[in-house]
Amino acid sequence: MRLNRIDKGIMSTRWIMLMALFIIHCSLFISPVRAQKFALVDMDYILKNVPAYERANEQLAQVSKKWQAEVDALTTEAQTLYKNYQNELVFLSAEQKKAKQDAIMEKEKQAAELKRKYFGPEGELFKKRTSLMSPIQDEIYNAIKDISDLRGYQLVLDRASDSGIIFGSPKIDISNEVLQKLGYSH
């Protein structure tokens, strides 16, 4: 009997909690949505129309190509050392084999370290990209924020990102307005 009262008490507590959550959900998420204003931007379109972004991408491509050539040169040296080692293997003493193997491993290590230095997660390319792109992104963000503040938008979505936007009315797309705010008429 006592167990039955406890079960009923737990059930009624759960029922009250579920109802409270439902009421909170309705009041927080249903009614304010009707009053909110939304806008869309197409970041790909905006970035394609910002010359500084294109120049930064070109600069990054040039630097990346130069650094990749340096890494490739070390890798080629390591491969050449290995091929020479393979060709001379039968003529080498144990000491000479060890020395050549060490030289090959050192060259491979240098190539891997240089690659990590330039292209690693916190490498030089990442730092260069951040230094070139951050000012452009900040400027675009500030333009979007200014327009949002002026027009009262609570949410601006990027239609170019993979956010699951199936349809967005061109009437709420402010991409051209952002470009105008940045000084690029389109």
C-alpha positions as CSV (number, residue, x, y, z in Angstrom):
1,M,0.0,0.0,0.0
2,R,2.7,2.4,0.9
3,L,4.5,1.7,-2.4
4,N,1.3,2.6,-4.2
5,R,1.1,6.0,-2.6
6,I,4.8,6.6,-3.4
7,D,4.2,5.6,-7.1
8,K,1.2,7.9,-7.3
9,G,3.2,10.8,-5.7
10,I,6.0,10.3,-8.2
11,M,3.5,10.2,-11.1
12,S,1.7,13.3,-9.9
13,T,5.1,15.1,-9.5
14,R,6.1,14.0,-13.0
15,W,2.7,15.2,-14.4
16,I,3.1,18.6,-12.7
17,M,6.7,18.9,-14.1
18,L,5.6,18.0,-17.6
19,M,2.8,20.5,-17.5
20,A,5.1,23.2,-16.2
21,L,7.7,22.4,-18.9
22,F,5.0,22.5,-21.6
23,I,3.7,25.9,-20.4
24,I,7.2,27.3,-20.2
25,H,7.9,26.0,-23.7
26,C,4.8,27.5,-25.1
27,S,5.4,30.9,-23.5
28,L,9.1,31.1,-24.5
29,F,9.2,29.6,-27.9
30,I,5.8,30.0,-29.5
31,S,4.6,33.5,-28.9
32,P,7.9,35.4,-29.3
33,V,8.6,33.7,-32.6
34,R,5.7,35.6,-34.2
35,A,7.1,39.0,-33.1
36,Q,10.7,38.4,-34.2
37,K,12.1,39.7,-37.4
38,F,14.5,37.7,-39.5
39,A,16.9,38.4,-42.4
40,L,19.1,36.3,-44.6
41,V,22.6,37.0,-46.0
42,D,24.5,35.1,-48.6
43,M,28.1,35.2,-47.3
44,D,29.5,33.6,-50.5
45,Y,27.9,36.3,-52.6
46,I,29.1,39.1,-50.2
47,L,32.7,37.7,-50.1
48,K,32.9,37.4,-53.9
49,N,32.0,41.1,-54.1
50,V,34.6,42.3,-51.6
51,P,37.9,42.8,-53.5
52,A,40.0,42.6,-50.3
53,Y,38.8,39.1,-49.8
54,E,39.9,38.0,-53.3
55,R,43.3,39.7,-52.8
56,A,43.7,37.9,-49.4
57,N,42.8,34.6,-51.0
58,E,45.4,35.2,-53.8
59,Q,48.0,36.1,-51.2
60,L,47.2,32.9,-49.2
61,A,47.5,30.8,-52.4
62,Q,50.9,32.2,-53.3
63,V,52.3,31.7,-49.8
64,S,50.8,28.2,-49.6
65,K,52.4,27.3,-52.9
66,K,55.8,28.6,-51.8
67,W,55.7,26.7,-48.5
68,Q,54.5,23.6,-50.2
69,A,57.4,23.8,-52.6
70,E,59.8,23.9,-49.6
71,V,58.1,20.8,-48.1
72,D,58.2,19.0,-51.4
73,A,61.9,19.8,-51.8
74,L,62.7,18.1,-48.5
75,T,60.5,15.2,-49.3
76,T,62.2,14.7,-52.6
77,E,65.6,14.8,-50.9
78,A,64.5,12.1,-48.5
79,Q,63.3,10.0,-51.4
80,T,66.5,10.5,-53.3
81,L,68.5,9.5,-50.2
82,Y,66.4,6.4,-49.8
83,K,66.8,5.4,-53.5
84,N,70.5,5.8,-53.3
85,Y,70.5,3.8,-50.1
86,Q,68.6,1.0,-51.8
87,N,71.1,1.0,-54.7
88,E,74.2,0.9,-52.5
89,L,72.8,-1.4,-49.8
90,V,74.8,-4.5,-50.8
91,F,78.0,-2.5,-50.7
92,L,77.5,-0.8,-47.3
93,S,78.9,-1.9,-44.0
94,A,76.6,-2.0,-41.0
95,E,77.9,1.4,-39.8
96,Q,77.3,2.9,-43.2
97,K,73.8,1.5,-43.4
98,K,73.0,2.9,-40.0
99,A,74.4,6.3,-41.0
100,K,72.4,6.4,-44.3
101,Q,69.2,5.2,-42.5
102,D,69.7,8.0,-39.9
103,A,70.2,10.6,-42.6
104,I,67.0,9.4,-44.4
105,M,65.0,9.5,-41.2
106,E,66.4,13.0,-40.3
107,K,65.4,14.3,-43.7
108,E,61.9,12.8,-43.4
109,K,61.6,14.3,-40.0
110,Q,62.6,17.7,-41.3
111,A,60.0,17.5,-44.0
112,A,57.3,16.5,-41.5
113,E,58.2,19.3,-39.1
114,L,58.3,21.9,-41.9
115,K,54.9,20.7,-43.1
116,R,53.5,20.9,-39.5
117,K,55.0,24.4,-39.0
118,Y,53.4,25.7,-42.2
119,F,50.2,23.7,-42.5
120,G,49.5,22.4,-39.0
121,P,46.4,23.4,-37.0
122,E,48.2,26.3,-35.5
123,G,50.7,26.7,-38.3
124,E,51.9,29.7,-40.3
125,L,49.1,29.3,-42.9
126,F,46.4,29.4,-40.2
127,K,48.0,32.5,-38.6
128,K,48.3,34.2,-42.0
129,R,44.7,33.4,-42.9
130,T,43.5,34.7,-39.6
131,S,45.5,37.9,-39.9
132,L,44.2,38.5,-43.5
133,M,40.6,37.4,-43.1
134,S,39.7,38.5,-39.6
135,P,39.5,42.3,-40.5
136,I,37.3,41.5,-43.5
137,Q,35.0,39.2,-41.5
138,D,34.8,41.8,-38.7
139,E,33.9,44.5,-41.1
140,I,31.1,42.4,-42.6
141,Y,29.9,41.3,-39.2
142,N,29.7,45.0,-38.1
143,A,27.8,46.0,-41.2
144,I,25.3,43.2,-40.7
145,K,25.0,44.1,-37.0
146,D,24.4,47.8,-37.9
147,I,21.7,46.9,-40.4
148,S,20.1,44.5,-37.9
149,D,20.1,47.1,-35.2
150,L,18.6,49.7,-37.5
151,R,15.9,47.3,-38.9
152,G,15.2,45.4,-35.6
153,Y,16.3,42.0,-36.8
154,Q,16.7,39.5,-34.0
155,L,18.2,36.8,-36.2
156,V,20.3,36.9,-39.4
157,L,21.0,33.6,-41.1
158,D,23.6,32.8,-43.7
159,R,21.8,31.1,-46.6
160,A,25.2,30.0,-48.1
161,S,26.1,27.9,-45.1
162,D,24.8,24.4,-44.7
163,S,22.2,25.4,-42.1
164,G,19.2,23.6,-43.6
165,I,17.5,26.6,-45.1
166,I,15.2,25.2,-47.7
167,F,13.6,28.5,-48.9
168,G,14.3,32.1,-48.0
169,S,12.4,34.9,-49.6
170,P,14.5,37.4,-51.5
171,K,12.6,40.1,-49.7
172,I,14.4,39.3,-46.5
173,D,17.9,38.9,-48.1
174,I,20.0,41.9,-47.0
175,S,23.2,40.8,-48.9
176,N,23.2,43.8,-51.3
177,E,22.4,46.1,-48.4
178,V,25.5,44.8,-46.5
179,L,27.6,45.3,-49.6
180,Q,26.4,48.9,-49.9
181,K,27.1,49.5,-46.2
182,L,30.7,48.2,-46.9
183,G,31.0,50.7,-49.8
184,Y,30.5,48.2,-52.6
185,S,27.5,49.1,-54.7
186,H,25.8,46.2,-56.3
